[in-house]
Amino acid sequence: MLSAAELAECKPHALDFAGRAHWRVRLVAELVEINARHLRAETRRAGADIELQGALEQGSLLRGAGGVTELRQALSVAEAQLDALEQQREELLAMLDAVNAAEAGGRLS
């Protein structure tokens, strides 16, 4: 996984063709990983939501009041993970756009 420091080091306009190609591959690979993690997190969020709705519909008889609190917490954690992954994806897409723009600029010169 690319760190924030690694992303900060990437200066697309200062890279040659090979450097931009290298970064493009790294960014796309990272986006694939982020998308896979996002799908897993979305599944966890959906499962937590389904469990919470089931507990609320049953009046929490099976789990008790603490169970509903735990389910709400699990849902909140899953949603926070999704938000973090979406933020990471946006940062990677912005960097990929910068690399692609640098490539297009390099071809024009």
Phi, psi and omega per residue, in radians:
M1 nan 2.365 3.119
L2 -1.273 2.338 3.097
S3 -1.522 2.890 3.098
A4 -1.081 -0.628 3.126
A5 -1.137 -0.720 3.111
E6 -1.110 -0.750 3.117
L7 -1.098 -0.665 -3.139
A8 -1.156 -0.515 3.137
E9 -1.279 -0.363 -3.102
C10 -1.317 2.013 3.092
K11 -2.078 1.527 -3.001
P12 -0.910 -0.686 -3.081
H13 -1.275 -0.284 3.130
A14 -1.637 -0.065 -3.089
L15 -1.624 2.602 3.018
D16 -1.442 -3.123 -3.101
F17 -0.966 -0.829 -3.118
A18 -1.120 -0.681 3.114
G19 -1.128 -0.730 3.111
R20 -1.171 -0.677 3.114
A21 -1.107 -0.729 3.114
H22 -1.053 -0.828 3.141
W23 -1.157 -0.659 3.128
R24 -1.048 -0.789 3.134
V25 -1.095 -0.796 3.129
R26 -1.064 -0.752 -3.112
L27 -1.172 -0.743 3.130
V28 -1.147 -0.720 3.095
A29 -1.078 -0.712 3.115
E30 -1.147 -0.692 3.096
L31 -1.113 -0.671 3.088
V32 -1.075 -0.774 3.125
E33 -1.121 -0.765 3.117
I34 -1.065 -0.742 3.129
N35 -1.107 -0.691 3.098
A36 -1.139 -0.769 3.100
R37 -1.119 -0.638 3.118
H38 -1.099 -0.755 3.116
L39 -1.085 -0.732 3.101
R40 -1.130 -0.726 3.133
A41 -1.161 -0.664 3.109
E42 -1.116 -0.678 3.093
T43 -1.120 -0.755 3.099
R44 -1.084 -0.753 -3.140
R45 -1.091 -0.761 3.141
A46 -1.114 -0.731 3.108
G47 -1.092 -0.759 3.119
A48 -1.121 -0.690 3.126
D49 -1.132 -0.764 3.128
I50 -1.100 -0.779 3.128
E51 -1.100 -0.727 3.127
L52 -1.113 -0.808 3.138
Q53 -1.072 -0.722 3.099
G54 -1.079 -0.755 3.134
A55 -1.146 -0.706 3.138
L56 -1.181 -0.679 3.125
E57 -1.163 -0.579 3.136
Q58 -1.505 0.068 3.130
G59 1.227 0.402 3.114
S60 1.034 0.388 -3.126
L61 -1.133 -0.649 -3.075
L62 -1.384 -0.538 -3.036
R63 -1.867 -0.351 -3.049
G64 1.407 2.941 -3.079
A65 -1.091 -0.626 3.129
G66 -1.112 -0.584 3.139
G67 -1.121 -0.706 3.126
V68 -1.148 -0.698 3.101
T69 -1.089 -0.749 3.112
E70 -1.123 -0.700 3.124
L71 -1.150 -0.699 3.087
R72 -1.112 -0.678 3.111
Q73 -1.138 -0.748 3.120
A74 -1.077 -0.703 3.102
L75 -1.124 -0.736 3.134
S76 -1.115 -0.729 3.117
V77 -1.114 -0.776 3.142
A78 -1.090 -0.710 3.125
E79 -1.177 -0.639 3.094
A80 -1.146 -0.673 3.089
Q81 -1.100 -0.736 3.108
L82 -1.083 -0.764 3.128
D83 -1.055 -0.750 3.140
A84 -1.126 -0.722 3.125
L85 -1.150 -0.680 3.113
E86 -1.136 -0.651 3.090
Q87 -1.139 -0.766 3.102
Q88 -1.070 -0.733 3.133
R89 -1.073 -0.759 3.134
E90 -1.069 -0.726 3.121
E91 -1.121 -0.740 3.131
L92 -1.160 -0.717 3.116
L93 -1.114 -0.679 3.103
A94 -1.107 -0.727 3.125
M95 -1.178 -0.705 3.103
L96 -1.088 -0.711 3.076
D97 -1.064 -0.692 3.138
A98 -1.153 -0.718 3.105
V99 -1.110 -0.773 3.131
N100 -1.134 -0.673 3.113
A101 -1.154 -0.680 3.107
A102 -1.130 -0.672 3.115
E103 -1.127 -0.781 3.136
A104 -1.115 -0.696 3.098
G105 -1.133 -0.639 3.125
G106 -1.172 -0.585 3.130
R107 -1.287 -0.492 -3.116
L108 -1.328 -0.460 -3.090
S109 -1.409 nan nan
